[in-house]
């Protein structure tokens, strides 16, 4: 039974999204940089879902990420939904980071999402259905978070480009823009944020939204 693949499945939004889809009866593959994190998330999700598969890949490693996505498809079938939740979040002001550091941040925040989309969206388009949802943020750029502001602006542009490429073929491409720090028990509780991902995935085509902003 096809399900959801969550890339960047840490203990916050990634885990909450996997749990939300699992509660709806979808199996999940959770991809994290380390086996320990992937296994911990899978264990936390496994009590509510039919099946959870932990996988390991760095989102900036194209070969590893594509291999993990292939492994997820082999285990669960072609995914109904893929969520890209990986991000490099750190404070930095203009001129503080080296070029290499900016490229590293861009690789996580934007290029990994492009790699994942390029790997799964064509097959979704061929089937005529599927969701590709990216975790966004920084609806207003902030000078104390330069690399993240640039990355999230890039994500917003990427979603528009992917929608133009695949939307007419039935692939719902969207972003959930989180406008604050994620923490349980706050206005940015990951469980509340996860509802937006499910809502986007469950929308009928005439209802499709490209972006939902969680403002707290």
C-alpha positions as CSV (number, residue, x, y, z in Angstrom):
1,X,0.0,0.0,0.0
2,X,1.6,3.3,-1.0
3,X,2.1,5.9,1.7
4,X,4.2,8.9,2.7
5,X,8.0,9.5,2.6
6,X,9.3,12.1,5.0
7,X,12.8,13.5,4.3
8,X,14.4,15.2,7.3
9,X,12.4,13.2,9.8
10,X,13.6,14.6,13.1
11,X,11.7,14.7,16.4
12,X,9.7,17.9,15.5
13,X,7.7,18.5,12.3
14,X,9.0,15.4,10.5
15,X,7.9,13.0,13.2
16,X,4.6,14.8,13.6
17,X,3.9,14.7,9.9
18,X,4.7,11.0,9.7
19,X,2.4,10.3,12.7
20,X,-0.5,12.3,11.1
21,X,-0.3,10.4,7.9
22,X,0.1,7.1,9.8
23,X,-3.1,8.0,11.8
24,X,-4.9,8.1,8.4
25,X,-3.7,4.5,7.7
26,X,-0.8,5.3,5.4
27,X,2.5,3.5,5.9
28,X,5.5,5.8,6.2
29,X,9.2,5.8,5.3
30,X,11.2,8.3,7.4
31,X,14.6,9.4,6.1
32,X,17.1,11.0,8.4
33,X,20.8,11.7,8.4
34,X,21.6,9.1,11.1
35,X,20.2,5.6,11.7
36,X,19.6,6.6,15.3
37,X,17.3,9.5,14.4
38,X,15.5,7.5,11.8
39,X,14.9,4.6,14.1
40,X,13.8,6.8,17.0
41,X,11.2,8.5,14.7
42,X,10.0,5.2,13.3
43,X,9.5,3.9,16.9
44,X,7.6,7.0,17.8
45,X,5.3,6.7,14.8
46,X,4.9,2.9,14.8
47,X,2.3,2.8,17.5
48,X,-0.3,4.6,15.3
49,X,0.5,3.4,11.8
50,X,0.4,0.2,9.8
51,X,4.1,0.2,9.0
52,X,7.1,2.6,9.4
53,X,10.4,2.1,7.6
54,X,13.5,4.0,8.8
55,X,16.0,4.9,6.2
56,X,19.2,6.9,6.3
57,X,20.5,9.6,3.8
58,X,22.0,13.1,3.9
59,X,19.7,15.3,1.8
60,X,22.8,16.9,0.2
61,X,24.1,13.6,-1.0
62,X,22.2,13.0,-4.3
63,X,23.2,9.4,-4.6
64,X,22.2,8.5,-1.1
65,X,19.0,10.4,-1.2
66,X,17.9,8.8,-4.5
67,X,18.8,5.4,-3.1
68,X,16.8,6.0,0.0
69,X,13.8,7.1,-2.1
70,X,14.2,3.9,-4.2
71,X,14.4,1.8,-1.0
72,X,11.2,3.4,0.3
73,X,9.4,2.6,-3.0
74,X,10.6,-1.0,-2.9
75,X,9.3,-1.4,0.7
76,X,6.0,0.5,0.4
77,X,5.3,1.0,-3.3
78,X,5.4,4.4,-5.1
79,X,4.6,7.1,-2.6
80,X,1.3,9.0,-2.5
81,X,3.1,11.9,-0.8
82,X,6.6,13.0,-0.3
83,X,7.4,15.7,2.4
84,X,10.8,17.5,2.3
85,X,11.4,18.8,5.8
86,X,15.2,19.0,5.8
87,X,16.7,22.4,6.7
88,X,19.9,24.0,8.0
89,X,18.7,26.5,10.6
90,X,21.3,28.8,12.1
91,X,21.6,32.6,12.8
92,X,23.9,34.5,10.5
93,X,24.0,38.1,9.4
94,X,25.1,39.6,6.0
95,X,28.8,38.8,5.4
96,X,29.2,36.5,8.4
97,X,29.3,33.2,6.5
98,X,31.8,32.1,4.0
99,X,30.8,31.2,0.5
100,X,31.2,27.5,1.3
101,X,28.9,27.8,4.3
102,X,26.3,29.5,2.2
103,X,26.5,26.8,-0.5
104,X,26.2,24.1,2.2
105,X,23.0,25.8,3.6
106,X,21.6,26.1,0.1
107,X,22.3,22.5,-0.6
108,X,20.2,21.4,2.4
109,X,17.4,24.0,2.2
110,X,16.8,24.0,-1.6
111,X,18.8,21.6,-3.7
112,X,17.9,18.5,-1.7
113,X,14.2,19.4,-2.3
114,X,14.9,19.7,-6.0
115,X,16.7,16.4,-6.0
116,X,13.8,14.6,-4.3
117,X,11.2,16.2,-6.6
118,X,13.2,15.3,-9.7
119,X,13.3,11.7,-8.5
120,X,9.6,11.2,-7.5
121,X,7.5,13.8,-9.3
122,X,7.8,12.4,-12.9
123,X,6.4,9.1,-11.7
124,X,3.6,10.9,-9.9
125,X,2.8,12.8,-13.0
126,X,2.7,9.6,-15.0
127,X,0.2,8.1,-12.6
128,X,-1.8,11.4,-12.5
129,X,-1.7,11.9,-8.7
130,X,0.6,12.5,-5.8
131,X,1.6,15.3,-3.4
132,X,5.1,16.8,-3.0
133,X,5.1,19.2,0.0
134,X,8.0,21.2,1.3
135,X,8.5,22.8,4.7
136,X,8.9,26.5,4.2
137,X,9.5,29.4,6.6
138,X,10.7,33.0,6.9
139,X,7.7,34.6,5.2
140,X,9.6,37.9,5.9
141,X,13.4,37.7,5.4
142,X,15.4,38.6,8.5
143,X,18.9,40.0,8.5
144,X,19.8,37.9,11.5
145,X,19.0,34.7,9.4
146,X,20.4,35.4,6.0
147,X,21.1,31.9,4.8
148,X,17.8,30.6,6.0
149,X,15.9,33.6,4.6
150,X,17.5,33.0,1.2
151,X,16.8,29.2,1.4
152,X,13.2,29.6,2.2
153,X,12.7,32.2,-0.6
154,X,14.3,29.6,-2.8
155,X,11.9,27.0,-1.6
156,X,8.9,29.2,-2.4
157,X,10.3,29.7,-5.9
158,X,11.0,26.0,-6.3
159,X,7.4,25.1,-5.4
160,X,6.1,27.5,-8.0
161,X,8.4,26.0,-10.6
162,X,7.5,22.4,-9.8
163,X,3.8,23.3,-9.8
164,X,4.2,24.8,-13.3
165,X,6.0,21.6,-14.4
166,X,3.9,18.9,-12.8
167,X,0.7,20.5,-11.5
168,X,-1.3,20.0,-14.7
169,X,-0.4,16.3,-14.6
170,X,-2.1,15.9,-11.2
171,X,0.8,16.4,-8.8
172,X,0.0,18.7,-5.9
173,X,3.1,20.7,-5.1
174,X,2.9,23.0,-2.1
175,X,4.7,24.4,0.9
176,X,3.8,24.8,4.5
177,X,5.4,28.0,5.7
178,X,6.2,28.0,9.4
179,X,6.5,31.5,10.7
180,X,8.1,30.9,14.0
181,X,10.2,28.5,16.2
182,X,8.7,25.0,16.5
183,X,8.1,23.7,20.0
184,X,5.6,21.4,21.6
185,X,2.9,23.1,23.7
186,X,3.3,26.5,21.9
187,X,1.5,28.2,19.1
188,X,4.0,26.4,16.9
189,X,3.3,22.9,18.2
190,X,4.5,20.4,15.5
191,X,1.3,18.4,15.9
192,X,-0.8,21.4,14.9
193,X,1.6,22.2,12.0
194,X,1.4,18.6,10.8
195,X,-2.3,19.0,10.2
196,X,-1.5,21.4,7.3
197,X,0.4,18.7,5.5
198,X,-2.4,16.3,5.7
199,X,-4.9,19.0,4.6
200,X,-2.8,19.8,1.5
201,X,-2.5,16.1,0.7
202,X,-6.2,15.4,1.1
203,X,-7.4,18.4,-1.0
204,X,-9.3,17.8,-4.1
205,X,-7.7,19.2,-7.2
206,X,-10.1,22.2,-7.5
207,X,-9.2,23.1,-3.9
208,X,-5.4,23.0,-4.3
209,X,-3.3,25.6,-2.4
210,X,0.3,26.3,-3.1
211,X,1.1,27.6,0.3
212,X,-0.3,27.4,3.8
213,X,1.2,29.8,6.4
214,X,1.2,28.7,10.0
215,X,1.5,32.0,11.9
216,X,0.9,30.7,15.4
